[in-house]
Structure formats: structure tokens, C-alpha cells
Amino acid sequence: MRKLTYIWIDGSTPDSLLRSKIKITADDVEVDPPRWGFDGSSTHQAQGDSSDCVLVPVFACQDPLSDPESINGDQLVFCEVYTPELEPHNSNMRKSTAELLSKYTHHEVLVGFEQEYTLFKDKRPLGFPPKGDPPPQGKYYCGVGFDRAFGRQVAEEHLDMCLKAGLEIGGINAEVMPGQWEFQIGPIDPLYAADQLWTARWLLHRVAERHGVTVSFDPKPLKGDWNGAGCHTNISTQEMRDSYKSCIDACKALEKYHSLHIQHYGDGIRKRLTGLHETCKYDEFKYGVSDRSASVRIPWQVAKDEKGGYIEDRRPNANCDPYVVVGLIVKAICV
């Protein structure tokens, strides 16, 4: 017997939510997880008189939350959503992105995500008193100490869970606002990176449940002089890894599509991209070496070596759909 936790993206708007349920199967661990279904009328994906939706597994990994001594071969099974006619559901952004990316495989694209998030308890970010504000930003980023790092147990337990699951997680750090953290996925194949980011988001929610806190991907979780939360996206093609000029060309290509990308980089992006807390204002675009006020940053080491490497698109929100983001970026720069 083994336990399969099926995970999917629902039809909630403007921000999609993650859903999951568990299937017990007698299948051997080597058998691929079967298709399954769910009530789409309860997830904003179907009407009550025709409520069935189909779960098609696309990515599976070890379930780090299970007890290996009681059940063997437990897995997390990330799925696309289809209609009963096996057509991609209109909430399924993965399918169209996979088709788009298949046209650019010769560019050997690699993607890494820097996912920021904020931990809340009693409707306040961790580290905030019941009333008023804590000391201003400055000492919290990568901070150490009881009065500087809030939520470390959640962040580090999540890191351990991702490692046990076999996800390509690169690290974690406390962010600029109290109660705000970041984890990194990749760099790996763009579709695979997006699959793993959604799975890591699900794991983060589950770890937070254990600690009695909630996870927010709101791009501006608190009004005032506090940083927002993004999902900076690092991208590299073989051309960019071979040539620094190709990195510059990619930045210029992204500028051409700036308005379009801003529309699809996550709900509430204007609240975050004000130009006051790192990254350009939403209606401006610039790129620069080691410039965190830019829309797109070229790492200093890439510029110094002049051998090429990658660039960082700093515009995507924490609540972005990574499938949409990688599709837009790849289409813009792979010409």
C-alpha cells in the first residue's frame, strides 16, 4: 500500500489556490500514478450539473511528510487539470506553456525562481506587535537573532522537506521585511522548474499548518514603508551562457514586451512596483549590472567575466503563475 497526494491548481481568481487530496493504492512504487478526478464545482472549475474534472499526473516526487516506516513509496503527485473530454481545462496554464517551450528546446533554456513569501499569525506578519510597527527595515534581511528573524523554524523545516522530496531547491534566506522569507528553485528546465515551484509552494503551506501560521504570496502584504514580495526569475539560454552580448540582447528583448509582461506577472503588481522599494516602477523599464532598482539585473560576476551567464527579471510578483512567466520570457528572448 502507498499514499499518493494529488496536488493541482484551482480556478480561483485573481490568484489561483492549490488543492490536494489523498489516494491509497496497492500499486507497486514503480507504477506511474493513475489519472484521478475531483469535484470542479467546489474549486471554481466546473458547474454543479457537470462537475467532474480530471487530474492528469505530470510530476511526482517522494512525499517528505509521510512516515517511511508505516507506508512505503508515498508520493506527491502534481497534476494538470482536464475536462472529462480530456481537453485542457481553461485554468490549465501548464499545457499551453509546454507546447510553447517545445519550440525553443534548441536554446537549452534554464530557469531559476526566487520565491518570496510572508508568514502571518493573527492577521499580522510575524515580528509585528499586535498594534503599531516594529523597528524599520534594515536589520531583518538575512538577519540572525530573536528580534531579527521571525519564522525561521518554518523556513528551515520547509527547506528540509523540499530536500527530502528531491526538489531542486537552492537555498533560503530571511528577506527585508519582518516575517518575510525566500526560497530558490533551480536553475533547471523551465517547465520542470515551474512544476517544482508549485510543489514547493504546496509544501510550504503544509509546513506552515504545523506551526499555526499562514503563508501569504501577496505582492504587497502590508501597506507603508515595507518591501513587497516578488518571484525574481533568473533565465539563461545557451547563447547567453556563451556570450555576454546575448545577455544584453535578452534585456533589450524584454524591454519590448514590458507592458505585456507587467499585465501577466501577477495580480496587484502596481502595489508592489512603486519604485520606492527596489525594482523600477511598473511603467518604467531599465536594466543594469548589479542594479536591484532595475527591472532586469545583470549579475556583477556575469559582467566582470564577460563570458555570459544569466539575467534576473525582478518584475514577477510572489503570486505569479510561473508557467505564464517562463512562457512570456522565453517567447521574448528566444528569437
Sequence and secondary structure as in RCSB ss.txt:
>XXXX:A:sequence
MRKLTYIWIDGSTPDSLLRSKIKITADDVEVDPPRWGFDGSSTHQAQGDSSDCVLVPVFACQDPLSDPESINGDQ
LVFCEVYTPELEPHNSNMRKSTAELLSKYTHHEVLVGFEQEYTLFKDKRPLGFPPKGDPPPQGKYYCGVGFDRAF
GRQVAEEHLDMCLKAGLEIGGINAEVMPGQWEFQIGPIDPLYAADQLWTARWLLHRVAERHGVTVSFDPKPLKGD
WNGAGCHTNISTQEMRDSYKSCIDACKALEKYHSLHIQHYGDGIRKRLTGLHETCKYDEFKYGVSDRSASVRIPW
QVAKDEKGGYIEDRRPNANCDPYVVVGLIVKAICV
>XXXX:A:secstr
 EEEEEEEE   SSS  EEEEEEEE   TTS    EEEEGGGTTSSBTTB EEEEEEEEEEE TTS TTTSSS E
EEEEEEE TTS B TT HHHHHHHHHGGGGGG  EEEEEEEEEEEETTEETT  SSS  S TTS TT  STTT  
SHHHHHHHHHHHHHHT  EEEEEE SSTTEEEEEEEEE HHHHHHHHHHHHHHHHHHHHHTT EEE  SSSSSSS
    BEEEEEE HHHHH HHHHHHHHHHHHHTHHHHHHHS TTHHHH SSSSSS  TT   EEET TTSSEEE H
HHHHHTS   EEE   BTT  HHHHHHHHHHHH  
